[in-house]
């Protein structure tokens, strides 16, 4: 009788993968995204002196995110920064705003993809483990009490039989 059947999938390793994925998602959500959302307040220079002949920086919209994601914490407009309010300073602030928005959108997308991977891996663990248990029980039952035992194969007749295309005479 078979006590434990070997398996090619280590369910324990899959369970560990779920934990690793969840830890990674938590780190992104609770550490990286939280820290990223503090950046706009750190780099903006509220009350920066405005030059008379320069456009108001706060009126310059940030070009759309490359990721297409709009997530909490993205900045919509460049504002006065350490780069000053001259035209190239505005352009640099805008580029930095785009980079920030893209990074934040990408991290948010990664977090959502990790959530899907977690759910998919959990599904595999649950269903594979159930299938393995059922298969192991069924195989153990069949090994202990086989439903069908083949009899001796019939003897092969080599002479006197007619085979199309062959002549044994």
N, C-alpha and C positions, 0 to 999 in steps of 0.2 A: 504494500500500500504506500502511496506517495503522501508524505506529510506536507512538504512545502515545495511548490513548483517554482522553478527559476523563472525569472522574467527578464525581458530585455530593457524594460523601462524602470528606472529606480524612482519610485513615487516619492521617496524621501527627498531626493535631489530636486524634484519638481516643486515640492513644498518649500524647500529652501530657496528656490528661484522666486517663488511668490513673495517670500519675505524680503529678498534682496530688491526686487522690483518695488515693493512697497516702501522700503527704507530709502531708496533712491528718489521716489516720487515725493516722499515726505521732506527730504532734504531740499529738493528743488522748491517745493511749495512753501515750506516754513523758514528756510534760510535764504536761499538765493533770491527768490521773487520778492520776499519782504525787504531784503537789502537793496535790490534793484529799484524798488518803488521809492526809496529814500533819495536816490540820486538827483532827481530834478530839484528838490529843495536844497541840496548841497551845492550844486553847480550854479544855480541861478544867483544872480547878484541883485537882489531887490534894491531899488533906489540908486542904481548905477547912473552916473551923470549922462544925460542925453545931449548930444550935440545938436545945435539948431538946424544944421543943413542935412542931417541924417534922418531917414525914415524911422518911425517908431518900430523897434524890433518886435514888440509884442504883436504887431499887426501882420507879421510875416508867418504864414502857415507852414507847418512842417509838411514836406512832401509825403505822400501816402507810404505806409509801411510796405516793404517788399514781400513780407509774409502774407499780407492780406488780412492778418489778424488784428482786430481791435480789442485790446484787453485793458483791464483796470490798471491805471498807472501810466499809460502812454501819454506823451505830451503832444498837444495839438498845434502849439505855436512856439516859435523860438522866442525867448525873452532875453532881456539884458543878461549878459554873462561876463565872465572874466576876459572874454575876447574883445570886449568893447562894443560900441554901437556903430563903428564905421562899416561900410558895405562888406568888406571881406570878413570882418568879425561876425557880421550877421550870417554870412554864408557858412562860416565854420560852425557857428551855433546851430544852424539848420542841419548841417551834415551830422553833427554830434547827436542832434535830436532824432534824425533818421536812424542812426546806428543804434541808439538807445531803444527806440520803438521796435526795430527789427529784432534786437536781442531779447527784449521782453516778450514779444510775440512768439519768437522761436521757443523760448523756455516754457511759455504757456502751452504751446503745441506739444512739446516733449512731455509735459506733465499729463496732458490728455491722452497721448499715445501710450504712456506708461500705465494709465488707468485701464486702457483697453487690453494691454498685455497682461495685466494682473487678472482681470476678469477671464480672459481666454485661458490663461494657465490654470486658474482655479477650476474652470470648467473641465479641462483635460484631466487634472488630478482627480476630481470627483468621479468623472465618468470612466476613466481608465481604471481606477481602483475598484469601482463597482463591477466593471466588466471582468477584470482579473479575478476577483473573488468568485464570481459566478462561473467563469471558465475553469478555475481551479477545482471548485466543488464538482462540476460536471465531469471533468477529466478523472478526478479521484473516484467518482462513482462508476464510471465506465471501466476504469482499470480494475476495480474491485469486483465488479459484476458485469462483464462485457455482454452487451445485448446480442451480439452476433459473433459466432466463431466460425470462420470458414472451414469447410471440410477439406479433405485431401483433394487436390486438383485431379480431374479425370486424366487417365493415361493418354499419352499422345500416340496416335496411330500413325505409323510410318510406312506400312505396306498395305497394299490392297485397296486403299482408298482412292477415290477419283478426285484429283485436284485439277481444276481448269488450267490449261496451259502447261501442265506437267504430265509426264508419262513415267510411271513407276514400274511398268511391266518389263 
